């Protein structure tokens, strides 16, 4: 749970601590799903592709390399969550998060990835890889963006409050 402090009677979340936790869980969850996609052959991109500039490709295909790659995805997600939380946390709804995920997909698979040899050139990958990776980054961005929106735009306060069952039955007696 993100550290909170009181300000004018309202709970205020520390954005740095919140982004750290959000990025950690985004990387843990969606990095794990990327591994599942790879092992089920939905994508040809190895789970450790973000570690390609630092480790040999053959090592990243081993089980220890898989976990190193997962760790790199968690670190990448923490950095991405920090950027989103500091710059875009006040944007409402799911669309900014989806756009953020699509932007990171484009950076990693169209721009930086091929240049840094983290991913093969775009034309060398098949449709299943493109579709799986794009959907994964859309959902990853949605997770980061919508979680930040729920925390920082009072979306929860707009929902009608439902009485608890125990209190409702006690007040009727």
N, C-alpha and C positions, 0 to 999 in steps of 0.2 A: 504494500500500500504506500502511495506517495506521501512524503512528509507534508503535513499541513500546518498552517498557523492561523490564528484568528486575526481578522482585520474588519473592523466595523460590524462585528457580530457574524461575519460570514467566514467560512473556511477558505483559506487561500492556499493553493498547492504550490510547492516549490518547483518551478519549471525545470531546473537542472536535475533534481532527483527524479522527477516524474519522467523526463526524457531518458534518463539512464535506465530506469526500470522498463519503460515502454520499449526501448530499443533492444534490451536484453531479451524480453519475452518475444518480441517480433522475430529476432534472429533465431531464438531457440525453436519456436514453433515453425516458422516458414523455412528455416534452414533444414529442419528435420523433414518437412514435406518435400523440399527440393531433393533430399536424399532418397526419399521414397519414389519420387518421380524418376530419378536416375536408375534406381535398382529395378523399377518396373518397366524401364526402357521407354518412358514417355519423352525423355530428353536425352540428348547426347552430351550435354554439358555436365562435366563432372562436378560433384558438390563442392570441391575445393578450388573451383576456377578463380576465385578472388585471391587465392594464395599463389597463383601461377608465377607472378614475378619473383617470388621468394623461395619457392620449392620446385623441384623437378616434377614434371607431369607424371612420370612413372610412379613416383612416391605418393602423389596425391590420389592415385588409383588404389592404394593399399588402405587397409582399415585405419591405421594411425593417420594416414593422409586425409581420410574422410573426416576424422574428428578435428584435425587441424583446419580443414576447409570449413567445417561447421563453426569453429571458433572464429575464423575470419569473417564468416557471414554474420555472426553475432556482433562482432566489433563494427562491421560495416553498418549493421542495423542501428546500433547505438549512435553512431555518427549521423546517420540519416534522420533518426528520431530527434537528435539534438537540433539539427538544422530545421526540421519541420516545427518543432516545439518553439524554437526561438523566433522563427519568421512567420509561420502560418497558423499558429495555434488558435487564433480567433476566427478562422474561417469555419463556417457552419456546414453541416451535412456531409454526405459521403463523397461528393464529386471532387473536392480538392485532394482528398487522399487517393482516389483513383487516378487523377491526373499526376500526382506525385509519383505513384508507382510506375505509370507509363513513362514518365520522364526518366526515372532511374533505369528502366528497361532500355530505353533508347540510348542512354549514356553508356551502359554496360555492353550492349549488344551491337550497337551501330557505330559508336564513337570510340570510347576508350578501350573496350574489350579487344577488338581486333588489333588496335595499334599496340597495346601492351602484351599481346599474345595470350590473353586470358581466355578468349573465345575464338573459334575459327571465324573467318569472314562470313558475313551474313548469307551470302549465296551458297556457301558450302553446307549449311544446316538445312535439315528437312522441315517440312511443314509442322510435323508433330512437335519438334523441338521448339520452333518459333511459337506455336500456339501454347504449349505447356509453360514455357518460360514467361511469355507475355501475361498469361492468366495468373501465374504465380506472383509476378510483380504487381499486377493490379490488386490482388488480394492482400499482399504484403503492404502496399501503399494505403489501401483501404483500412487495414488494421491500425496502422500508425495514425493516419489522418482522422479517422472517425473516433478513435480512442481519445486523441487530443481534443477534438471538437466536443466530445461529451464531457470532458473534464473542464474545459475552459470557456464554453459558451452557454452554460446553464441550460443545456438541452433537457437535462433531467428535471429541472424545475418546471418545465412547461407541461409535463405529463400530469394528468389528474391523479390525485392521491387516492388510493384505495384503502379503506379501513382494514385493519388486521382482523382476522376472524375471531380471535379470543376477545378483543376489545368490543367488537360489534355485538357479539352475543351477550356480553356482560352489561352493556349500556341499554339493551332492550329489556332487561329483566326488571 
